[in-house]
Amino acid sequence: MKINFFNIKIDPKLKLFSETATILEKKLFSDKNEWSFLELLDQYPKEDIAQILNLTSAYSSALLFGIGGSDLGARAIYSCLSSQYQPKKPLYFAGASLLVKELIKDLSCFHPKKTLPIVVSKSGTTLETLIAFNFLWQTHKPQQAVIITEKESPLWHFARKNNFFCLEFPKEIEGRYSVLSVSALFAIAFAGYNVQKILQGAQATLNRLKESLKNKNSLAFKPAFSLALSHFLAFNEKRNISVLALYGKSLESLGNWWRQLWAESLGKNNQGQTPVLAIMPRDQHSQLQLYLDGPDDKIYTFLKINQSQEAKLQTPLPLLANLKKKNLNQILEALFTGTSKALINRKRPLLILEAEKLDEEFLGEFFLTYEIACALLGSLLKINPFSQDAVEEGKKITRKLLF
């Protein structure tokens, strides 16, 4: 990905630039492995997954039960890749809603002999996930399933008792940082996509970032570094809302993954940045007025994928006669440019990320870029981006009411 920034002062001469580079260098080369999500790039259990895929090859689809970090990553990857080319096996999702009609609809895709249940819960006690799976258990009692959870968790023991396949959820990784682990990648591999390319995209991103530390001035044009530094500068200027604008409905799940990462990691000690997702061009007609003429309390990031769309308006309506020679690429480019230039003209801080193609390598790059940016921003804010104590408080109250 390339990055450009407007109305944001990212200057290598600034003391803060140098301090941020020093923090990044210490984190990337530390022996303490404080950023444990980086270790996932070398921990993918390729042989175990290949064996399970072979033993479950008779299944023609899968139904993933999960919520939050246990399913947003898989949803994001599947939504993006399936918009580009068909999966070998379709992947469905359940557990994000406990409204009866929605749950029944989520489970309607299940066929006892054709659909493989995949249950993902780090703790093995996630209430919503277990309730959704329990609905399936009551009605069909599946003969086989793949369970992804911490070793020795209650769900792990349940799986062993029923002779289900088990894959270990990395214990040291929080769910929102687990997208490059088996928790998301097993389901993606089952669907037939190339998870090795996702990991390669992430590894190449990490390698480039490490290399740029040899010439720290070049860090300004490394997305992970500039995203962290620009958002810290925005935070200090009382801009406590971060808007991510994505062009295309197929990217919405990618934005949902980012939203959890940003909110749960940075919302600590009465500070943080509220993540707001905008799907363009739809939300140009619902949010843009606020962004251009509302309070200047936001920082904006636009993601632009320069992927060819040659389809033209062959026989346009009379009202569109002047667009006859334009293809969809040119039309989207005009919409993108018009919106971004309007923000720049209004002196709003804007970052533009550009990628050449929506594919596995890009997704690996996107995930690791934002994980590093988020962790680095947490260091700048002097908070722990890996805890979620407030969420645990809510879970404890809920369990006390129910059990």
C-alpha positions as CSV (number, residue, x, y, z in Angstrom):
1,M,0.0,0.0,0.0
2,K,1.0,3.6,-0.6
3,I,0.1,6.4,1.7
4,N,-0.4,10.1,1.2
5,F,-1.4,12.7,3.8
6,F,-2.9,16.1,3.6
7,N,-3.3,18.8,6.3
8,I,-1.2,16.6,8.5
9,K,2.4,17.5,9.5
10,I,4.5,14.4,9.5
11,D,7.9,15.9,9.4
12,P,11.1,13.7,10.0
13,K,12.7,16.8,11.7
14,L,10.1,16.8,14.5
15,K,11.2,15.4,17.8
16,L,8.0,13.4,18.0
17,F,8.8,11.7,14.7
18,S,12.2,10.5,16.0
19,E,10.6,9.4,19.3
20,T,8.0,7.4,17.5
21,A,10.6,5.7,15.3
22,T,12.6,4.8,18.4
23,I,9.5,3.2,20.0
24,L,8.8,1.2,16.8
25,E,12.3,0.0,16.5
26,K,12.4,-1.2,20.1
27,K,9.0,-3.1,19.6
28,L,10.0,-4.7,16.3
29,F,13.4,-5.9,17.5
30,S,12.8,-6.5,21.2
31,D,13.6,-9.9,22.6
32,K,10.6,-9.6,24.9
33,N,8.1,-10.0,22.1
34,E,5.7,-7.5,23.5
35,W,3.8,-7.5,20.2
36,S,3.1,-11.2,20.2
37,F,0.8,-10.9,17.2
38,L,3.9,-10.6,15.0
39,E,4.9,-14.2,16.0
40,L,1.7,-15.5,14.3
41,L,3.5,-15.2,10.9
42,D,5.7,-18.1,11.8
43,Q,3.1,-20.2,13.8
44,Y,0.5,-21.2,11.3
45,P,0.0,-25.0,11.8
46,K,0.1,-25.9,8.1
47,E,0.4,-29.6,8.6
48,D,-2.4,-29.9,11.2
49,I,-4.7,-27.8,9.0
50,A,-3.9,-29.8,5.9
51,Q,-4.7,-33.0,7.7
52,I,-8.1,-31.7,9.0
53,L,-9.0,-30.4,5.6
54,N,-8.2,-33.8,4.1
55,L,-10.4,-35.6,6.7
56,T,-13.3,-33.1,6.2
57,S,-13.0,-33.0,2.4
58,A,-16.5,-34.6,2.0
59,Y,-18.1,-31.5,3.4
60,S,-19.1,-29.0,0.7
61,S,-19.7,-25.9,2.9
62,A,-18.9,-24.7,6.4
63,L,-20.8,-22.7,9.1
64,L,-18.6,-20.7,11.4
65,F,-19.9,-19.9,14.9
66,G,-18.2,-16.9,16.5
67,I,-18.5,-13.3,17.5
68,G,-16.1,-10.3,17.7
69,G,-12.5,-11.2,17.2
70,S,-13.4,-14.8,16.7
71,D,-15.3,-14.1,13.5
72,L,-14.7,-10.6,12.2
73,G,-11.4,-11.5,10.6
74,A,-12.8,-14.5,8.7
75,R,-15.8,-12.5,7.6
76,A,-13.6,-9.7,6.3
77,I,-11.3,-12.0,4.3
78,Y,-14.2,-14.1,2.9
79,S,-16.2,-11.1,2.0
80,C,-13.3,-9.4,0.2
81,L,-12.0,-12.5,-1.7
82,S,-15.4,-13.8,-2.6
83,S,-16.2,-10.5,-4.3
84,Q,-13.3,-11.2,-6.6
85,Y,-13.7,-14.9,-7.3
86,Q,-15.9,-17.7,-6.2
87,P,-14.8,-19.9,-3.2
88,K,-14.3,-23.6,-3.8
89,K,-16.7,-24.1,-0.9
90,P,-19.1,-21.5,0.5
91,L,-18.6,-20.2,4.1
92,Y,-21.6,-19.1,6.3
93,F,-21.6,-17.4,9.6
94,A,-23.7,-17.6,12.8
95,G,-23.5,-16.3,16.4
96,A,-23.4,-12.5,15.9
97,S,-27.2,-12.3,16.7
98,L,-29.4,-14.0,19.2
99,L,-32.7,-12.8,17.9
100,V,-34.6,-16.0,17.2
101,K,-35.6,-15.2,13.6
102,E,-32.1,-14.1,12.7
103,L,-30.5,-17.1,14.4
104,I,-32.9,-19.5,12.6
105,K,-32.0,-17.8,9.3
106,D,-28.3,-18.1,10.0
107,L,-28.7,-21.8,10.7
108,S,-30.9,-22.4,7.6
109,C,-27.9,-23.1,5.4
110,F,-26.9,-26.1,7.5
111,H,-27.1,-29.6,6.0
112,P,-26.1,-32.4,8.4
113,K,-24.1,-34.3,5.8
114,K,-22.7,-31.4,3.7
115,T,-22.0,-28.5,6.2
116,L,-19.0,-28.6,8.6
117,P,-19.6,-26.6,11.8
118,I,-16.5,-24.5,12.8
119,V,-16.8,-23.1,16.4
120,V,-14.3,-20.4,17.4
121,S,-14.1,-19.1,21.0
122,K,-10.7,-18.1,22.6
123,S,-11.9,-18.7,26.1
124,G,-14.3,-21.6,25.2
125,T,-17.0,-19.9,27.2
126,T,-18.2,-17.1,24.9
127,L,-21.9,-17.0,25.7
128,E,-23.3,-15.9,22.3
129,T,-21.2,-18.4,20.4
130,L,-22.2,-21.3,22.6
131,I,-25.9,-20.5,22.5
132,A,-25.9,-20.3,18.7
133,F,-24.0,-23.6,18.5
134,N,-26.4,-25.1,21.1
135,F,-29.3,-24.4,18.8
136,L,-27.6,-26.4,16.1
137,W,-26.7,-29.1,18.6
138,Q,-30.3,-29.5,19.7
139,T,-31.8,-29.7,16.2
140,H,-29.1,-31.7,14.4
141,K,-26.4,-32.9,16.8
142,P,-23.7,-32.8,14.1
143,Q,-21.4,-35.8,13.9
144,Q,-18.3,-33.7,13.2
145,A,-17.1,-30.2,13.9
146,V,-13.8,-28.2,14.1
147,I,-13.4,-26.5,17.4
148,I,-10.9,-23.6,17.7
149,T,-10.3,-22.6,21.3
150,E,-7.6,-22.4,24.0
151,K,-6.2,-25.7,25.0
152,E,-7.9,-27.2,28.1
153,S,-10.8,-24.7,27.9
154,P,-14.3,-26.0,28.6
155,L,-15.0,-26.0,24.9
156,W,-11.8,-28.0,24.2
157,H,-12.9,-30.7,26.6
158,F,-16.4,-30.8,25.1
159,A,-14.8,-31.2,21.7
160,R,-12.5,-34.1,22.9
161,K,-15.5,-35.8,24.5
162,N,-17.4,-35.8,21.2
163,N,-14.3,-36.7,19.0
164,F,-14.4,-33.3,17.2
165,F,-11.3,-31.9,15.6
166,C,-9.5,-29.4,17.8
167,L,-7.2,-26.5,16.8
168,E,-5.5,-24.4,19.5
169,F,-6.3,-20.7,19.7
170,P,-3.0,-18.9,20.5
171,K,-3.3,-18.2,24.2
172,E,-1.2,-15.0,24.3
173,I,-3.2,-13.4,21.4
174,E,-6.3,-11.3,22.0
175,G,-9.1,-12.1,19.6
176,R,-9.0,-8.8,17.8
177,Y,-5.3,-9.4,16.9
178,S,-5.9,-13.0,15.9
179,V,-6.9,-12.6,12.2
180,L,-3.5,-14.0,11.0
181,S,-3.9,-17.1,13.2
182,V,-5.8,-20.3,12.8
183,S,-8.8,-18.7,14.3
184,A,-9.6,-17.0,11.0
185,L,-7.4,-18.8,8.5
186,F,-8.7,-22.3,9.0
187,A,-12.2,-21.3,7.7
188,I,-10.6,-19.4,4.8
189,A,-8.4,-22.4,3.9
190,F,-11.5,-24.6,3.9
191,A,-13.2,-22.2,1.5
192,G,-10.3,-22.8,-0.9
193,Y,-8.4,-19.5,-0.6
194,N,-4.6,-19.2,-0.4
195,V,-3.9,-18.4,3.2
196,Q,-0.1,-18.7,2.6
197,K,-0.4,-15.6,0.3
198,I,-2.2,-13.7,3.1
199,L,0.7,-14.5,5.5
200,Q,3.2,-13.7,2.8
201,G,1.6,-10.3,2.3
202,A,1.9,-9.6,6.1
203,Q,5.5,-10.8,6.3
204,A,6.5,-8.6,3.3
205,T,4.9,-5.7,5.1
206,L,6.9,-6.4,8.3
207,N,10.1,-6.8,6.3
208,R,9.7,-3.5,4.5
209,L,8.9,-1.7,7.8
210,K,12.1,-3.1,9.5
211,E,14.2,-2.2,6.4
212,S,12.9,1.4,6.5
213,L,14.2,1.8,10.1
214,K,17.7,1.9,8.5
215,N,16.7,5.3,6.9
216,K,14.2,6.7,9.4
217,N,13.1,9.5,7.1
218,S,11.5,7.0,4.8
219,L,9.1,5.9,7.7
220,A,6.9,8.9,6.7
221,F,5.7,6.9,3.7
222,K,5.2,3.6,5.6
223,P,1.5,3.3,6.3
224,A,1.8,1.7,9.7
225,F,4.1,4.4,11.0
226,S,2.2,7.3,9.4
227,L,-1.2,6.0,10.6
228,A,0.0,5.8,14.2
229,L,1.7,9.2,14.2
230,S,-1.0,11.1,12.4
231,H,-3.7,9.7,14.7
232,F,-1.6,10.7,17.7
233,L,-1.2,14.2,16.4
234,A,-5.0,14.3,15.7
235,F,-5.7,13.1,19.2
236,N,-3.5,15.9,20.7
237,E,-5.6,18.4,18.6
238,K,-8.8,17.1,20.2
239,R,-9.8,15.1,17.1
240,N,-11.1,12.1,18.9
241,I,-13.0,10.5,16.0
242,S,-11.3,8.4,13.3
243,V,-13.3,7.9,10.0
244,L,-12.3,5.1,7.7
245,A,-13.9,5.4,4.2
246,L,-14.0,2.3,2.0
247,Y,-15.2,2.3,-1.6
248,G,-17.4,-0.8,-2.0
249,K,-19.9,-2.9,0.0
250,S,-17.6,-5.9,-0.2
251,L,-15.1,-4.0,2.0
252,E,-17.6,-3.3,4.8
253,S,-16.6,-6.4,6.8
254,L,-13.0,-5.3,6.5
255,G,-14.1,-2.0,8.1
256,N,-15.9,-3.9,10.8
257,W,-12.7,-5.7,11.7
258,W,-10.8,-2.4,11.9
259,R,-13.6,-0.8,14.0
260,Q,-13.2,-3.5,16.7
261,L,-9.4,-3.3,16.7
262,W,-9.4,0.5,17.1
263,A,-12.2,0.7,19.7
264,E,-11.2,-2.2,22.0
265,S,-7.5,-1.4,21.8
266,L,-7.5,2.3,22.3
267,G,-10.6,3.1,24.4
268,K,-8.8,3.1,27.8
269,N,-8.4,5.5,30.8
270,N,-11.1,7.9,29.5
271,Q,-9.3,8.4,26.2
272,G,-9.3,6.9,22.7
273,Q,-10.6,7.6,19.2
274,T,-14.1,6.6,18.3
275,P,-13.9,4.6,15.0
276,V,-16.5,5.5,12.4
277,L,-17.0,3.4,9.2
278,A,-18.1,5.0,6.0
279,I,-19.0,2.9,2.9
280,M,-18.6,5.0,-0.2
281,P,-20.2,6.2,-2.4
282,R,-23.3,5.4,-0.3
283,D,-22.3,7.4,2.7
284,Q,-21.3,10.4,0.6
285,H,-25.1,10.9,0.6
286,S,-25.5,10.4,4.4
287,Q,-22.4,11.5,6.2
288,L,-20.4,13.9,4.0
289,Q,-22.3,17.0,5.0
290,L,-21.2,16.4,8.6
291,Y,-17.6,15.8,7.6
292,L,-17.3,18.9,5.5
293,D,-19.3,21.4,7.5
294,G,-19.6,19.9,11.0
295,P,-17.2,20.1,13.9
296,D,-13.5,19.7,13.0
297,D,-13.0,16.8,15.5
298,K,-12.2,14.0,13.1
299,I,-9.3,12.5,11.1
300,Y,-10.1,10.7,7.9
301,T,-8.5,7.8,6.1
302,F,-9.6,6.8,2.6
303,L,-8.8,3.4,1.1
304,K,-8.5,3.4,-2.7
305,I,-8.0,0.1,-4.6
306,N,-6.9,0.8,-8.2
307,Q,-8.5,-2.2,-9.7
308,S,-9.7,-2.1,-13.3
309,Q,-13.4,-1.9,-14.1
310,E,-13.7,-1.5,-17.8
311,A,-17.5,-1.7,-18.0
312,K,-18.9,1.3,-19.9
313,L,-22.4,2.8,-20.0
314,Q,-23.1,1.5,-23.5
315,T,-26.7,2.8,-23.9
316,P,-27.0,5.5,-21.1
317,L,-30.3,7.2,-20.3
318,P,-30.7,10.6,-21.9
319,L,-29.8,12.1,-18.5
320,L,-26.5,10.4,-18.6
321,A,-25.7,11.0,-22.3
322,N,-22.4,12.8,-21.4
323,L,-21.1,9.7,-19.6
324,K,-21.3,7.5,-22.7
325,K,-17.5,7.3,-23.1
326,K,-16.8,6.8,-19.4
327,N,-16.2,3.5,-17.7
328,L,-16.9,2.7,-14.0
329,N,-13.3,3.2,-13.1
330,Q,-13.4,6.8,-14.3
331,I,-16.7,7.4,-12.6
332,L,-15.5,6.1,-9.3
333,E,-12.3,8.0,-9.6
334,A,-14.2,11.2,-10.1
335,L,-16.4,10.4,-7.0
336,F,-13.3,9.6,-4.9
337,T,-11.4,12.7,-6.1
338,G,-14.3,15.1,-5.6
339,T,-14.9,13.9,-2.0
340,S,-11.2,13.8,-1.0
341,K,-10.5,17.3,-2.5
342,A,-13.5,18.8,-0.8
343,L,-12.1,17.5,2.6
344,I,-8.6,18.9,1.7
345,N,-10.1,22.2,0.8
346,R,-11.8,22.4,4.1
347,K,-8.5,21.8,5.9
348,R,-9.6,18.4,7.2
349,P,-6.7,16.0,8.1
350,L,-6.8,13.2,5.5
351,L,-4.8,10.1,4.8
352,I,-5.2,8.2,1.5
353,L,-4.2,4.6,1.3
354,E,-3.8,3.1,-2.2
355,A,-3.6,-0.6,-3.2
356,E,-3.3,-2.1,-6.7
357,K,-5.5,-5.1,-6.1
358,L,-8.0,-6.6,-3.7
359,D,-6.3,-10.0,-3.1
360,E,-4.7,-12.2,-0.5
361,E,-1.4,-10.3,-0.3
362,F,-3.2,-7.0,0.1
363,L,-5.3,-8.4,3.0
364,G,-2.2,-9.6,4.8
365,E,-0.7,-6.2,4.4
366,F,-3.8,-4.4,5.5
367,F,-4.3,-6.5,8.7
368,L,-0.7,-6.3,9.8
369,T,-0.4,-2.6,8.9
370,Y,-3.3,-1.7,11.1
371,E,-2.3,-4.0,14.0
372,I,1.1,-2.4,14.1
373,A,-0.3,1.1,13.8
374,C,-2.8,0.4,16.6
375,A,-0.2,-1.1,18.9
376,L,2.2,1.8,18.2
377,L,-0.5,4.4,18.8
378,G,-1.2,2.7,22.1
379,S,2.4,3.2,23.1
380,L,2.3,6.9,22.2
381,L,-0.9,7.2,24.2
382,K,0.8,5.3,27.1
383,I,-2.0,2.7,27.3
384,N,-2.0,-1.0,27.0
385,P,-3.6,-1.8,23.5
386,F,-3.9,-5.5,24.3
387,S,-6.2,-5.4,27.4
388,Q,-10.0,-5.1,27.6
389,D,-10.8,-4.9,31.2
390,A,-14.0,-2.9,30.8
391,V,-15.4,-5.6,28.4
392,E,-14.6,-8.3,31.0
393,E,-16.5,-6.3,33.6
394,G,-19.7,-6.4,31.4
395,K,-19.3,-10.1,30.8
396,K,-19.0,-10.8,34.6
397,I,-22.2,-8.9,35.3
398,T,-24.0,-10.7,32.5
399,R,-22.9,-14.1,33.8
400,K,-23.9,-13.2,37.4
401,L,-27.4,-12.4,36.1
402,L,-27.7,-15.7,34.1
403,F,-25.9,-18.4,36.1
